[in-house]
Amino acid sequence: MSVLGVAACGISVGMFKHAALGVDPFQSLMSGLDAVIQHCM
């Protein structure tokens, strides 16, 4: 049940980002950190 809940949250955040509706502040922080880490590697 927990795995399904996490998967549903991931899918919904992806849909919000794809639709350019924005995301909550935590997801914005995680996206920024992901971009910084990807750039450094």
Secondary structure by P-SEA (a helix, b strand, c coil): caaaaaaaaaaaaaaaaaacccccaaaaaaaaaaaaaaaac
